[in-house]
Amino acid sequence: MALLNKRLFKKPNIRLEGEAGDGETRQTEQDTLVSCSACGVSVPWKVMLSQDFVCPHCGALQTLSARDRMLWLCDADSFREIDKDLKPIDRLQFPGYAKKLEKTALESGEPEGVITGTGRISGRLCAFFFMNPDFIMGSMGAVVGEKITRLFEYAKKRRLPVIGYAVSGGARIQEGVFSLMQMAKTSGAVLRHSQAGLLYIVVLTHPTTGGVTASFAMEADIILAEPRALIGFAGPRVIEQTMRQQLPEGFQRAEFLLEKGFVDRIVPRNAQKKELYQLLRLHTREASL
Amino acid sequence: MSGAYQRVKAARQQNRATSMYYINQIFDGFMEMHGDRRFSDDNAIVAGIAKLGGQPVTVIGIEKGVETEEKIRRNFGSAHPEGYRKALRQMKLAEKFRRPVVCLIDTSGAYPGIGAEERGQGQAIAENLMTMMGLKVPIISVLIGEGGSGGALALAVADRVWMLENAVYSVISPEGAASIVWKDAGKANEASDALKLTADDLYGFGIVERVFSEENGDFEKVSMALRAALTEEFHLLSQKTITELTRERYQRFRRMGGADQ
């Protein structure tokens, strides 16, 4: 299954306005070509962006990196990343993990599996997390848990709603029990944000599984999902092995979860910005957020 | 065989004491309460009310079963969502009637099956994590055998987490880790070492506060030690205000696995 968006060339580096002085010069390379994960046709990145990352040739939904997702969703130049330099620690000295981290960081251009910060949707200020499928399948290690926890704590302090895009293969095995503990930690942060009367909306994207499904991805006030996204606790392969039978068509897809009552709405990509904006407006008490 | 893999084997051993044994040894007059009021009664999780010394407590245990027939009935200690929802219901009653909660954990993991997914295994676990984090009564969880991933954590968001000497606690089974990381389930031995899942490892990491000796398999002695420790610890925890209790519980997990900045 080709889950990852295979790029022809180097990932576009987009300059983020107002980034805390890391002194790094980033160049806009919006003309970079990316190839469709389904039909393979090369399309300029900015064309993909304008088409909501749906291939203009074959109509296939592209998997978005965290940064592409952020650039696509947030108002231009509105995103302020926080905790961007948190780096993973190989606490267990797990064989091969240090090397894998290095390789993944190099290939994905990100130091970890989630980006967090504040930004705007049609002018409304919000706290955001975007998980990164390019980083060890969006798995949750200690840094992912820490960044999400800090984001909810920050949003609570600033009284901001949180909008999160989930995509994850589950726990990061190489971080063992520390990965498991992130499920409890993030749940605590979501609870405290919620107890302060603040809104949390999650969008489940393909695939959202394991420890992320069994924690913050299922704890939102409003749970949206992208069409056809695989969402579950146990992965289909594990279930097939346990049950010794083939799974029915559509099992664990967004439409299945909607039918079973675990998702509020399925929202096609081209309607997400509008729906998120509407939901933010419906939950606003003060005149200006 | 590595030391860690020996612990995994010991934790899974057939003749090991299970939750019901400890419940009967440690507490007086256990009254079991059934069902989640939503779907059914999951026999993999036992829940009810008992007395610890003179004090009413809510007791929840994941039960693997002893005889073959019972093991099947209890689904070998692999709970469905309704098991976690039954536990949650009992915890909320504990909060209402201000009695502390004890959770005994022994599971290879939450059940990965079609029905479990249909009824929201992930959502059930997530809800337990969030609700336990804010529960306004003391919670102590004891890992008495296998502590398999989210299915174990769903009863281990507690003020104190303890382990028996041969218990293990891990994000994934060694077999699962070996098959995913090295594409070879046969490397469970190596994976057991790599995952650092023994009681000693976890105590060293600050993931658990106490490790109890298994007294060379004298589980009656282990029960006596647990009974004394639970009584003492609940006495200490009962001195805290609700705000202190829930804040410290959050801080307990908040510390785990920061980052390198």
Interface residues (C-beta under 8 A of the other chain):
Chain A: D83 D85 L86 K87 P88 I89 R91 L92 F94 P95 G96 G141 A142 V143 G145 E146 K147 T149 A171 I173 Q174 E175 G176 V177 F178 S179 L180 M181 Q182 M183 A184 K185 S187 G188 A189 V190 L191 R192 Q195 G210 G211 T213 A214 S215 F216 A217 M218 E219 I231 G232 F233 A234 G235 V238 I239 T242 M243 L247 P248 F251 Q252 K260 G261 F262
Chain B: A110 Y111 P112 G113 I114 A116 E117 E118 R119 G120 Q121 G122 Q123 I125 A126 E127 L129 M130 M133 G134 S149 G150 L153 A154 A156 V157 Y169 S170 V171 I172 A177 I180 V181 E190 A194 L195 K196 L197 L202 F205 I207 R249 Y250 F253 R254 M256 G257 G258 A259 D260 Q261
